[in-house]
Structures are given as structure tokens and as C-alpha cells.
Amino acid sequence: MGANLDPRSSPPPRKRLRTDAATQGPAQEPRLFAPFRALGLITNNVPLVLQTRSHKGATEGPRIHLVTCLGKAWAMWEGGKMGLLFVGPDAPMPIASMAMDGDAVWISSGPYAIKYLRGKEVERLTNPLESVLAHILIFGKQLLALTEDGSRMLIWDTENGALQDTIRFEPGFTAIMIHHPATYLNKVLVASSQGSLQLWNTRTQTLIHTFSAASLLTSPSNTTSSAITAMARSPAIDVVGIGFSSGEISVYDIRADERLMRMVMQDGGIRAMSFRSDGHPVLATASSLGHLALWDLNSGGRLLHLVRGAHDGAVTALEWVPGQPVLISSGEDNSVKQWLFDSPTDAPRLLKFRSGHHAPPHLIRYYGEDGKQILTASRDRSLRCTSVVRDSRSFELSQGSLAKKATSLSIPIASLKFPTISALSYSPTRTKDWDDILTAHTDEAVARTWTMKDKRVGKHIFTIAGDKKKGALVGSVKAVCVTACGNFGIAASSTGVISMYNMQSGFLRRTFSVGPCPLNVSSRFRPAANGKKKEERYITGLASDALDRVLVASTLDGTINFFDFHTAALENTLVLPSAAVSITLHRDSGLLAVICDDLVVRIIDIETRRIVRELGGFRGRVLDLTFSPDSRWLVTTSMDSIIRTFDIPTGRLIDLFRTSSVATSVSFSPTNDFLATSHVDSVGVYLWANRAQYSEVSFQSIVEDDVVDVALPSMQGVAEDEALEALSALTVQDQSTDVFVTPPQLDGDLVTLTLLPRSRWQTLLNLEVIQQRNKPKEPPKQPEKAPFFLPSLPGVDHRFSLEQKRSDEDKKKDTRRLQRAAGSAESVFSTKLSEAHESGSSDYEEFFNYAKTLSPAAMDLELRSLVTLDALQMFLAALTARLHSHRDFEAVQTYMNVFLRMHGDVLAENVELQRDLETLSEAQRKESERLLELLAASLGTLGFVRDQM
């Protein structure tokens, strides 16, 4: 199959961007997109806080509330269904520690300790040393805080916010944690990174006792590298649990200064621990590798169970629910899990969990046509569906029963997952019938199907059908495509093989071949082939049109190949000036966007198969792009951390903003309301609201210097008031003038007419004639008298209402009074005329706008109502001022004609009005002469044009 090289493949000349429209300077926020909210954030490396509440008469047990850290914000979850209650506002700096005190939530953020009530900040305490507060503890009416360097402990009074005392530790003791033993009044334990403990009295600021690392650990040789990393309160008085970075666990009696038990976790250091409180002596510990261990304290610390890979990262917190066999854990893998123990000796089973990606997602795509779900692929080797509507509807697509395999093989679950997804395509058309998602994975020669309906991996694995000869290269799958009908899945490899499979049966239906590399392309990108070995062509992208007529494939050597979908024949090859990295097709419009290696995005029309736009200006490699649903905008992200929006019809840049981290992938909502982005240093997906959906936005061309720095959206709650407050931020601050709206006056030397029809002024001029013509020929006849009925009153006896006639007469009298009062009131016409005259208006704009809304009969009545000399004088001044403004010329002429006919005799008899009449006459003469000159010039120009044609 040969390919016809298109002689028209040379790119069009670059359009020069106009910069005169962007002279207003940089804006303070993006023009088109406003930060809305973040998705998929559950927790981070800060330990969660558990709070239980019991109400009198409650039959469902205590209510559980969990507070997790989201970076600069915190979230409160309901423990029963793991539903999100609300999210607190952003703190000035990342949160380092959290605590709860009744209804209040305390956090440490930089040098501040902030108190929140129902998500609103009510108090802020500041460290006078201006150092970061690393750990806080609510201790009765006091707040204890450790500085980041571990040299001081600050004590605040939470009632008045005053700093009470400062405790300074001796050199060689770096405090990292505070713990309050049960029943110890005004006393706390302070743990150090050197492995020792100190017992302090906070009221007297005295050191009571020091527990050396030698007594806490097994041997003094381990003390240099074994810092205390976790502490837990035991149900037994005077007994605490201490965990070390070496993996050693000590159950210690602080009153007797004696170690009761010693256990060791072999895998990593201890990160969290907690004692069971429902009567069973069990200690739960967690390691930095994500393992969970349960120890039987009745048997001298015997290991009951070891759950390997309970979390995919370090476990940050463990909390037993009081009085229940439920253990709650949080980890650095962005997840919170609840473990249920069916019996004291059984292994725990996962009861509930809320999780997200624990590695930054690198590929996101909106799924479906309703804009409520986003498919996200991450470096954690998972494929998740993130819900835009409600976080509880998000889930990870299952890859099979990996937990059982990992347990039997004693290996982490992550090692059994599929390799990282490198390409993704879907079609929701047949989602209820068979698999609808197709993915390619890093360094794998197969493509896998997934089903969104069943939330799991699909039935089929598509193997690239390459050359079956011995020694033939088998490349990895680099691009996938699911057709619009949902019946076929297409996969392409790094060796140039393209195979099409049936999504329902998994059978191979057709293969496509890009053929040998064109000669001019070979000379540019690679040395000439020696003829002994077949050249392999790297496929970088696949796309099919909406009607399954054309298949488009891009290659790394800079060609776009167009195939006939049904015959697999190569119809055309378009040669690009640079290598094609990836392609994206907007099926409704037939526009194909190609990311090229020369930092240019080229748009190709698949119907004419020509380059129609070239979009440049990038300062780094383009990572991803997406079309708006109407194919009018193209949004791109690049390595320079700037998200750009181009207007495709004009080819101009209309919006750009820089984020704090590079956006690795972008996707536009099919409902045109949100732009979703993923970033290189965050596990969340961020939504940006489209301002054009909520307000008027000007699409003026801008330049690269207009870039603005924008912070990433924060995660907000589900309360209605918070949602409304977020939407209120979508209002555009700087409304620019619409260049397509005609101004009231095009030029000061021109004469402007009203936009009202000519019949309005003709009717007003000839109103008397029209009224005379429409006068009735005979008077109206009086209607015949209706029969008289005496009104009756309700009831059993027949009674008649005698007061009806008297009440009717009273109503008539009241109506006459109201009519007399209304007749003496001043009309709106007169009010606006007097207000404009008193304010000294130069053009009487508001008065004439109201006058133009009146009907001819109403205007005639208003002019006749001008009976005083002051009213006549004000109206004459209004006509003169309007003539000087060169506006509403025909309206002024009509009003002047009718006004002089009505009040001409009065104007002639009163000397006070002579000067106003002379001023009006002079303005009328000058305006008429100027109008005649403009008309003569226009007629002359039209005559010249007509003669030349």
C-alpha cells in the first residue's frame, strides 16, 4: 500500500498576534478560569484526630468524627459512613499538627496556633519567637506547643489567648512529641529524638524525672539512632506504649520506671500505636512500610497478626474506637481505613475506607457526557474514577483479587498491579453491554480493557499482531483508541504495528500498516537504511472520526497517516516540520491537534487534511492539551508551568496563568463548566470553573507577558453556603467594554438619530387629525337596566343586606378623593425634567430616555400639562441642550413642532421666555445647517461611487 504525499503539506504562514488589545497590564486573576475546588484529597503525613461523642438515650452507639489534614486545610469526616462533613479554610502555611477540644479544632500552621469552630477561625495564637510550631496538645484549659527545633515548649491559656510560660529544654534534648498520661494532673511526658523521655509539671515548670534511653531500649548501643516516634496511652494506669525508629516497642511503667514488655517489628520503624480499650489486652502498631501488627499483651507481647501492606505508604496514625472492636488507621498513601475484628483472635478485615491516589496522577480524562466522572491514572499503578459531584462515589477500578495473592506470597499489593498506564481511551456508547475502556501500559506489549459498569478490569487482553517470524521485534503498546461506536479497540506499538480488535469478543478484526518512511522524512530524522533490515516506525497517537470512516495515526518521525477505516488502505500522509509527540481529535468538528517536538501545536482538519492553525509561544515541552466541547478553545499545559488557552478561529492566545507546580494533564468538561488539571506534586485533581458559563468575559488577545500566578484550588465542603460562597468568586472583577456594541455617539461631529420607528413621530405630529378621524359618529348607548335583586345574607333564616347600597356610596366618595389627590400630584415626566434642570445636565439623557418610552398620546398629554412659565422655560432648555449634544435629532424636531403649536401664543406674550426662544432658534439653525452639509457630502460620495461602477 503506497501513500500519496500531499503537496499542500507545507505549513501556512504564521499569523502575527496583535498586541494593541492587551495594553491594560496584567490582571490579578485568570480571565477565563477561576479556582473552584480540589478532588481526591483524603489525608497526608499528619496524623488524624479521632473524637467520639455519646448522647443520652442514643441507641446507635457513639458518633465518630475524624479530622484529617489536607495540606493547608483540614477535613472533618463522619466515621459511620466515612462521609465528608465539611472542610476548613486554608491556613497561611502547611499544617504540622492537629488537636480537638470539644467542638473546636486546633491546628499549628507555621508560627500560628489557630482555633476553628464549625469551620470558621475564631482565635489565632502567635509564637513570639516566630518559629514554626511542630506539635500541639490540648491540656485542659491550656495549649502546649513544641517549636520546630525542639528546644522550647510554649504554654498558652486557651480562654484569654495569653502566653503563660515557656519551658526551655537542656542542650542535647530535642523535643518532638508531648503525651499526657492518664490521671496525671498538670504533668506531661515529652519525648525526644535522642530516645529519652522527660516528665514535666506544666504548672510549676519543673522537670520531675528523666527516663534515659538506656532504660527504655534494650541496649545502650542502639540509643544513638533510635528516636521516639510514637506514644500511646494504655488502659492501665501509669503504663504507656513507646515506639522507636528502630522498630522496637516498649510497654513502660513510668511510676516504677520499669519496662514491662518489649516487642520488635522487623519491617521499618514504628510510626503509630494504640491500645485496645474494649477489654481485650491488644496493642496495635504500624510501621513506616505500611504494615500493621497486633500484639497479645496477656501472652507477654506475642504477635497475633501481621497485616502486610495494610497501607501503600507509611502509617501515620492508629486509633481504636472506644468500646468497639474497630481500629482506624491513616497513612501517607492518602487513605483512611477502618478494620473490624470479628473475634479477639481473628485477623482484622477491612470494613470501610476512603482513599485516593497515593502518587500524583499523570493522565486524566472526563468520562461520559454528563461531566460527573473523571478517569485518572497515576504512578501508583492504579486507575481510578473520581466523582465531581460527591467524593464518596469515587472508586478504584479493581485489578482482581490481589490481596489474597499478596498475602500468600508475602509481598506488597502494589507489586502485583499492572504497570503504569501510559495511554487511555474510552467510549461510553456501549458501556452497559461490554468493556468500554482501553489502556496501554508502560513497556507492555498488550492493551487491556476495563468496564466502568462493573468497576474492574475487563475480559480481554489485546496483543499486538506483529511479524511472527523468529527474531522479530515485539514493541510495546504506545497508543490506544476506542471508536465512537464502542465496538472496536485499536492499539499501536513502537514498531509501527496497528491492530484493531472487537471490544465484545476480543477477536482481531484488522491490521493497518504505515509502510516505509518517506524519503524526505528519512533524511531529516534518521540515516538512510541499508536495505537489509526493515525500518520500524514508532506510533505516537491514534484517533478515529465520529463515523468510523478515517483512522489517523501519528509517528515519531513527523508524519500524520490517514487510513480508510474499512479497507485499511493508507490514503494520505501529511509530513510535519517536526516529530509528532501525541494527537488529540475533536470528533464533532474534525479538528486534530498535534503536539510537535518543536514546541508548536498544529491543528489539522481531517476533511481537507491540511494544517489550519499553528499555535506557538511555549517555553517548555507541551505535556497535554484538550478541546472545549464546542471546539472553540484549545487548552494546553507545558513544562513552563503555564496553562494557556487559545481561540481556535482566530488562532490567538486569550488566557494564560502560571500554577505553583507543573500541570501534567488537562481535561475539559463535556458540559463546558470546568477544566480539570493534575499536577506533578499533588495527588489530587483540581477543578477550575469556566467564567464564560457564569458571566460575560471578553476574549481579547493577550501576550505572554500578561501571565499571572495563581494558587491551586483548595478542597471545600459540601455545605450549601460554602458552595454559594465559592460560586460568588466567579464574578469577573474587571469587566471590559464589548467592542461589538455600538456606542451612543460614534463621533462628536456626527448627528445621531433615535432607533424608534418613523411612525412614532408621524403619529405625534398628526395626533389631532388622527383623533378627529377616529371620533365616534354617535354617542354610546346606555345599556338596558338589569333586573334588581335584593342581596341576601347567609344563614338558615331569609335575611336581606340593607347596608350594601350605603357601602357602595362610601366607596364612590373615597374614589373621588383619591382621584383629586392623584390629579394634584406631579407626573414622572415633570419630575425628571425638573431634576435634570436642577442638576445642570448637559444633555438631559435620563429625561429624553424616559420621553422616548411614552406613546404619542401620552407625550401629547404631558406637553399639554406644561402650564407654568417655569415648566415651559425648563422644556426649552432641554430642547436646546439636546440639540447641542447632536443626539435624537428627529425626536427634538417633533417635540419642538408640537410644543410650539400648543404653547406658541403663551411664548409670544411673555417677555421672560424671549431669550430662551432665541437660544433655541440659534441652536436649531446651526444644527440644521450642519445636517444639510453632512447630507450633501454623503450624497456626493455616493454619486461618485455610483458613477465609477
NORCORRA-V776897 format. One record per backbone hydrogen bond with DSSP energy under -1.0 kcal/mol. CO is the residue of the C=O (numbers start at 0). NH is the residue of the N-H. E is the energy in kcal/mol with one decimal. If there is no record, write none. Layout:
co=CO nh=NH e=E
co=CO nh=NH e=E
//
This chain:
co=3 nh=572 e=-1.5
co=5 nh=8 e=-1.5
co=31 nh=690 e=-3.4
co=33 nh=688 e=-2.7
co=36 nh=686 e=-3.0
co=38 nh=684 e=-2.2
co=48 nh=66 e=-2.2
co=50 nh=64 e=-3.0
co=52 nh=62 e=-3.4
co=54 nh=57 e=-2.0
co=62 nh=52 e=-2.4
co=63 nh=78 e=-3.1
co=64 nh=50 e=-2.3
co=65 nh=76 e=-3.2
co=66 nh=48 e=-2.0
co=67 nh=74 e=-2.7
co=70 nh=94 e=-3.0
co=71 nh=90 e=-2.6
co=72 nh=69 e=-3.3
co=73 nh=87 e=-2.9
co=74 nh=67 e=-2.6
co=75 nh=84 e=-2.8
co=75 nh=85 e=-1.1
co=76 nh=65 e=-2.4
co=77 nh=81 e=-1.3
co=82 nh=77 e=-3.1
co=85 nh=75 e=-2.5
co=96 nh=107 e=-2.1
co=98 nh=105 e=-3.2
co=100 nh=103 e=-1.9
co=103 nh=100 e=-2.5
co=104 nh=115 e=-2.5
co=105 nh=98 e=-2.3
co=106 nh=113 e=-2.3
co=107 nh=95 e=-2.7
co=108 nh=111 e=-1.8
co=109 nh=132 e=-3.0
co=110 nh=126 e=-2.7
co=111 nh=108 e=-2.5
co=112 nh=124 e=-3.1
co=113 nh=106 e=-2.1
co=114 nh=121 e=-2.6
co=114 nh=122 e=-1.3
co=115 nh=104 e=-2.1
co=116 nh=119 e=-1.5
co=119 nh=116 e=-2.7
co=122 nh=114 e=-3.0
co=124 nh=112 e=-2.6
co=126 nh=129 e=-1.9
co=131 nh=147 e=-2.1
co=134 nh=145 e=-2.6
co=136 nh=143 e=-2.8
co=138 nh=141 e=-1.5
co=140 nh=157 e=-2.2
co=141 nh=138 e=-2.9
co=142 nh=155 e=-2.3
co=143 nh=136 e=-2.3
co=144 nh=153 e=-2.8
co=145 nh=133 e=-2.3
co=145 nh=134 e=-1.1
co=146 nh=149 e=-1.4
co=149 nh=174 e=-2.4
co=150 nh=168 e=-2.6
co=151 nh=146 e=-1.8
co=152 nh=166 e=-3.2
co=153 nh=144 e=-2.1
co=154 nh=163 e=-2.3
co=154 nh=164 e=-1.3
co=155 nh=142 e=-2.1
co=156 nh=160 e=-2.0
co=161 nh=156 e=-2.7
co=164 nh=154 e=-2.4
co=166 nh=152 e=-2.7
co=169 nh=172 e=-1.4
co=173 nh=192 e=-2.0
co=176 nh=190 e=-2.4
co=178 nh=188 e=-3.9
co=180 nh=183 e=-1.5
co=185 nh=201 e=-2.2
co=187 nh=199 e=-2.7
co=188 nh=178 e=-2.8
co=189 nh=197 e=-1.7
co=190 nh=175 e=-2.6
co=190 nh=176 e=-1.2
co=191 nh=194 e=-1.1
co=191 nh=227 e=-1.6
co=195 nh=191 e=-1.6
co=196 nh=210 e=-3.0
co=197 nh=189 e=-2.9
co=198 nh=207 e=-3.1
co=198 nh=208 e=-1.2
co=199 nh=187 e=-2.1
co=200 nh=204 e=-1.3
co=200 nh=205 e=-1.1
co=205 nh=200 e=-2.5
co=208 nh=198 e=-2.9
co=210 nh=196 e=-2.7
co=211 nh=215 e=-1.3
co=212 nh=216 e=-2.4
co=218 nh=221 e=-1.6
co=219 nh=222 e=-1.3
co=226 nh=244 e=-2.2
co=229 nh=242 e=-3.1
co=231 nh=240 e=-2.7
co=235 nh=238 e=-1.4
co=237 nh=253 e=-2.4
co=238 nh=233 e=-1.6
co=239 nh=251 e=-2.7
co=240 nh=231 e=-2.0
co=241 nh=249 e=-2.7
co=242 nh=228 e=-2.3
co=242 nh=229 e=-1.5
co=243 nh=246 e=-1.6
co=243 nh=269 e=-2.3
co=246 nh=264 e=-2.9
co=247 nh=243 e=-2.0
co=248 nh=262 e=-2.3
co=249 nh=241 e=-2.7
co=250 nh=259 e=-3.2
co=250 nh=260 e=-1.4
co=251 nh=239 e=-2.4
co=252 nh=257 e=-2.0
co=257 nh=252 e=-3.2
co=260 nh=250 e=-1.9
co=262 nh=248 e=-3.5
co=265 nh=267 e=-1.0
co=268 nh=287 e=-1.5
co=271 nh=285 e=-2.4
co=273 nh=283 e=-2.9
co=279 nh=281 e=-1.9
co=280 nh=296 e=-2.2
co=281 nh=275 e=-2.8
co=282 nh=294 e=-2.7
co=283 nh=273 e=-2.2
co=284 nh=292 e=-3.0
co=285 nh=270 e=-2.6
co=285 nh=271 e=-1.2
co=286 nh=289 e=-1.3
co=286 nh=314 e=-1.6
co=289 nh=310 e=-1.6
co=290 nh=286 e=-2.0
co=291 nh=306 e=-3.5
co=292 nh=284 e=-2.7
co=293 nh=303 e=-3.2
co=293 nh=304 e=-1.0
co=294 nh=282 e=-2.2
co=295 nh=300 e=-1.8
co=295 nh=301 e=-1.4
co=296 nh=299 e=-1.1
co=301 nh=295 e=-3.4
co=304 nh=293 e=-2.4
co=306 nh=291 e=-2.4
co=313 nh=331 e=-3.1
co=316 nh=329 e=-1.8
co=318 nh=327 e=-3.2
co=320 nh=323 e=-2.2
co=323 nh=325 e=-1.4
co=324 nh=340 e=-2.1
co=325 nh=320 e=-2.6
co=326 nh=338 e=-3.3
co=327 nh=318 e=-2.5
co=328 nh=336 e=-2.9
co=329 nh=315 e=-2.4
co=329 nh=316 e=-1.6
co=333 nh=355 e=-1.2
co=334 nh=330 e=-1.9
co=335 nh=353 e=-2.3
co=336 nh=328 e=-2.7
co=337 nh=350 e=-3.3
co=337 nh=351 e=-1.0
co=338 nh=326 e=-2.6
co=339 nh=348 e=-2.1
co=348 nh=339 e=-2.8
co=351 nh=337 e=-3.1
co=353 nh=335 e=-2.4
co=359 nh=378 e=-1.0
co=362 nh=376 e=-2.8
co=364 nh=374 e=-3.3
co=371 nh=387 e=-2.6
co=372 nh=366 e=-2.5
co=373 nh=385 e=-3.2
co=374 nh=364 e=-2.3
co=375 nh=383 e=-2.7
co=376 nh=361 e=-2.0
co=376 nh=362 e=-1.6
co=377 nh=380 e=-1.2
co=381 nh=377 e=-1.5
co=382 nh=396 e=-2.6
co=383 nh=375 e=-2.8
co=384 nh=394 e=-2.1
co=385 nh=373 e=-2.1
co=389 nh=392 e=-1.4
co=390 nh=393 e=-1.7
co=394 nh=384 e=-3.2
co=397 nh=456 e=-1.7
co=399 nh=401 e=-2.2
co=400 nh=404 e=-1.0
co=401 nh=405 e=-2.8
co=402 nh=406 e=-2.2
co=403 nh=407 e=-2.4
co=404 nh=408 e=-2.2
co=405 nh=409 e=-1.0
co=405 nh=410 e=-1.9
co=412 nh=415 e=-1.7
co=419 nh=441 e=-2.7
co=422 nh=439 e=-2.4
co=424 nh=437 e=-2.9
co=427 nh=430 e=-1.1
co=429 nh=432 e=-1.3
co=429 nh=433 e=-2.1
co=435 nh=426 e=-1.8
co=436 nh=449 e=-2.2
co=437 nh=424 e=-2.1
co=438 nh=447 e=-2.0
co=439 nh=421 e=-2.9
co=439 nh=422 e=-1.4
co=440 nh=443 e=-1.5
co=443 nh=476 e=-2.9
co=444 nh=463 e=-1.4
co=446 nh=461 e=-3.2
co=447 nh=438 e=-2.6
co=448 nh=457 e=-3.7
co=449 nh=435 e=-1.7
co=449 nh=436 e=-2.0
co=450 nh=455 e=-1.5
co=454 nh=397 e=-2.4
co=455 nh=450 e=-2.4
co=459 nh=448 e=-1.6
co=461 nh=446 e=-2.5
co=463 nh=465 e=-1.6
co=468 nh=471 e=-1.7
co=475 nh=493 e=-1.6
co=478 nh=491 e=-2.6
co=480 nh=489 e=-3.4
co=482 nh=485 e=-1.2
co=486 nh=502 e=-2.6
co=487 nh=482 e=-2.1
co=488 nh=500 e=-3.2
co=489 nh=480 e=-2.2
co=490 nh=498 e=-2.7
co=491 nh=477 e=-2.6
co=491 nh=478 e=-1.5
co=492 nh=495 e=-1.2
co=492 nh=538 e=-1.4
co=496 nh=492 e=-2.1
co=497 nh=511 e=-2.6
co=498 nh=490 e=-2.5
co=499 nh=508 e=-3.2
co=499 nh=509 e=-1.5
co=500 nh=488 e=-2.6
co=501 nh=505 e=-2.4
co=506 nh=501 e=-2.4
co=509 nh=499 e=-3.1
co=511 nh=497 e=-1.4
co=517 nh=521 e=-2.3
co=518 nh=522 e=-2.1
co=520 nh=524 e=-2.4
co=521 nh=525 e=-1.8
co=537 nh=555 e=-2.4
co=540 nh=553 e=-2.0
co=542 nh=551 e=-3.4
co=548 nh=564 e=-2.3
co=549 nh=544 e=-1.7
co=550 nh=562 e=-3.1
co=551 nh=542 e=-1.9
co=552 nh=560 e=-3.3
co=553 nh=539 e=-2.5
co=553 nh=540 e=-1.1
co=554 nh=557 e=-1.5
co=554 nh=579 e=-1.2
co=557 nh=575 e=-3.2
co=558 nh=554 e=-2.0
co=559 nh=573 e=-3.1
co=560 nh=552 e=-2.3
co=561 nh=570 e=-2.5
co=561 nh=571 e=-1.4
co=562 nh=550 e=-2.0
co=563 nh=567 e=-2.1
co=568 nh=563 e=-2.7
co=571 nh=561 e=-2.8
co=572 nh=5 e=-1.3
co=573 nh=559 e=-2.7
co=578 nh=596 e=-2.2
co=581 nh=594 e=-2.6
co=583 nh=592 e=-3.1
co=585 nh=589 e=-2.1
co=589 nh=605 e=-2.3
co=590 nh=585 e=-2.8
co=591 nh=603 e=-3.1
co=592 nh=583 e=-2.2
co=593 nh=601 e=-2.2
co=594 nh=580 e=-3.4
co=599 nh=595 e=-1.9
co=600 nh=614 e=-3.1
co=601 nh=593 e=-3.0
co=602 nh=611 e=-2.8
co=602 nh=612 e=-1.4
co=603 nh=591 e=-3.1
co=604 nh=608 e=-2.7
co=609 nh=604 e=-2.2
co=612 nh=602 e=-2.5
co=614 nh=600 e=-2.8
co=620 nh=638 e=-1.9
co=623 nh=636 e=-2.2
co=625 nh=634 e=-2.7
co=627 nh=630 e=-2.3
co=631 nh=647 e=-2.9
co=632 nh=627 e=-2.0
co=633 nh=645 e=-2.6
co=634 nh=625 e=-2.1
co=635 nh=643 e=-1.8
co=636 nh=622 e=-2.4
co=636 nh=623 e=-1.3
co=637 nh=640 e=-1.5
co=640 nh=658 e=-1.9
co=642 nh=656 e=-1.5
co=643 nh=635 e=-2.6
co=644 nh=653 e=-2.4
co=644 nh=654 e=-1.3
co=645 nh=633 e=-1.9
co=646 nh=650 e=-2.3
co=651 nh=646 e=-3.1
co=652 nh=701 e=-2.5
co=654 nh=644 e=-3.0
co=656 nh=642 e=-2.8
co=657 nh=709 e=-2.9
co=661 nh=679 e=-2.3
co=664 nh=677 e=-1.9
co=666 nh=675 e=-3.0
co=668 nh=671 e=-1.9
co=672 nh=689 e=-2.6
co=673 nh=668 e=-2.8
co=674 nh=687 e=-2.3
co=675 nh=666 e=-2.1
co=676 nh=685 e=-2.8
co=677 nh=663 e=-1.9
co=677 nh=664 e=-1.2
co=678 nh=681 e=-1.1
co=684 nh=38 e=-3.2
co=685 nh=676 e=-2.3
co=686 nh=35 e=-2.3
co=686 nh=36 e=-1.0
co=687 nh=674 e=-2.5
co=688 nh=33 e=-2.1
co=689 nh=692 e=-1.6
co=690 nh=693 e=-1.7
co=690 nh=694 e=-2.2
co=702 nh=705 e=-1.8
co=703 nh=706 e=-1.2
co=707 nh=657 e=-3.3
co=718 nh=722 e=-1.9
co=719 nh=723 e=-2.4
co=720 nh=724 e=-2.2
co=721 nh=725 e=-2.0
co=722 nh=726 e=-2.1
co=723 nh=727 e=-1.8
co=726 nh=729 e=-1.8
co=727 nh=730 e=-1.1
co=737 nh=740 e=-1.3
co=746 nh=749 e=-1.1
co=751 nh=888 e=-1.5
co=756 nh=759 e=-1.1
co=757 nh=761 e=-2.0
co=758 nh=762 e=-2.2
co=759 nh=763 e=-1.5
co=760 nh=764 e=-2.0
co=761 nh=765 e=-1.7
co=765 nh=769 e=-2.1
co=766 nh=770 e=-2.6
co=767 nh=771 e=-2.3
co=768 nh=772 e=-2.3
co=769 nh=773 e=-1.9
co=790 nh=800 e=-2.4
co=798 nh=792 e=-2.4
co=802 nh=806 e=-2.1
co=803 nh=807 e=-1.7
co=804 nh=808 e=-1.8
co=805 nh=809 e=-1.9
co=806 nh=810 e=-1.9
co=807 nh=811 e=-1.8
co=808 nh=812 e=-2.1
co=809 nh=813 e=-2.4
co=810 nh=814 e=-2.2
co=811 nh=815 e=-1.8
co=812 nh=816 e=-1.8
co=813 nh=817 e=-2.3
co=814 nh=818 e=-2.1
co=815 nh=819 e=-2.3
co=816 nh=820 e=-2.4
co=817 nh=821 e=-2.4
co=818 nh=822 e=-2.2
co=819 nh=823 e=-1.4
co=826 nh=830 e=-2.0
co=827 nh=831 e=-2.6
co=828 nh=832 e=-1.8
co=829 nh=833 e=-2.4
co=830 nh=834 e=-2.4
co=831 nh=835 e=-2.2
co=832 nh=836 e=-1.9
co=833 nh=837 e=-2.4
co=834 nh=838 e=-2.0
co=835 nh=840 e=-2.1
co=843 nh=847 e=-2.3
co=844 nh=848 e=-2.1
co=845 nh=849 e=-1.6
co=846 nh=850 e=-2.2
co=847 nh=851 e=-2.0
co=849 nh=852 e=-1.0
co=850 nh=853 e=-1.0
co=854 nh=858 e=-2.7
co=855 nh=859 e=-2.2
co=856 nh=860 e=-2.0
co=857 nh=861 e=-2.2
co=858 nh=862 e=-2.2
co=859 nh=863 e=-1.8
co=860 nh=864 e=-1.2
co=862 nh=865 e=-1.1
co=864 nh=866 e=-1.5
co=867 nh=871 e=-2.1
co=868 nh=872 e=-2.4
co=869 nh=873 e=-2.3
co=870 nh=874 e=-2.0
co=871 nh=875 e=-2.1
co=872 nh=876 e=-2.0
co=873 nh=877 e=-1.9
co=874 nh=878 e=-2.2
co=875 nh=879 e=-2.0
co=876 nh=880 e=-2.4
co=877 nh=881 e=-2.0
co=878 nh=882 e=-1.9
co=879 nh=883 e=-1.9
co=880 nh=884 e=-1.2
co=881 nh=886 e=-1.3
co=882 nh=885 e=-1.2
co=885 nh=751 e=-2.6
co=887 nh=891 e=-2.2
co=888 nh=892 e=-2.0
co=889 nh=893 e=-1.9
co=890 nh=894 e=-2.6
co=891 nh=895 e=-2.4
co=892 nh=896 e=-2.0
co=893 nh=897 e=-2.3
co=894 nh=898 e=-2.6
co=895 nh=899 e=-2.3
co=896 nh=900 e=-1.7
co=897 nh=901 e=-1.9
co=898 nh=902 e=-2.6
co=902 nh=906 e=-2.3
co=903 nh=907 e=-2.0
co=904 nh=908 e=-1.5
co=905 nh=909 e=-1.1
co=909 nh=912 e=-1.0
co=910 nh=913 e=-1.6
co=912 nh=916 e=-2.0
co=913 nh=917 e=-2.3
co=914 nh=918 e=-2.2
co=915 nh=919 e=-2.1
co=916 nh=920 e=-2.4
co=917 nh=921 e=-2.4
co=918 nh=922 e=-2.1
co=919 nh=923 e=-2.3
co=920 nh=924 e=-2.3
co=921 nh=925 e=-2.3
co=922 nh=926 e=-2.1
co=923 nh=927 e=-2.2
co=924 nh=928 e=-2.4
co=925 nh=929 e=-2.2
co=926 nh=930 e=-2.0
co=927 nh=931 e=-2.3
co=928 nh=932 e=-2.0
co=929 nh=933 e=-2.2
co=930 nh=934 e=-2.4
co=931 nh=935 e=-2.4
co=932 nh=936 e=-2.4
co=933 nh=937 e=-2.1
co=934 nh=938 e=-2.7
co=935 nh=939 e=-2.3
co=936 nh=940 e=-2.1
co=937 nh=941 e=-2.5
co=938 nh=942 e=-2.5
co=939 nh=943 e=-2.1
co=940 nh=944 e=-2.2
co=941 nh=945 e=-2.5
co=942 nh=946 e=-2.2
co=943 nh=947 e=-1.7
co=944 nh=948 e=-1.1
//
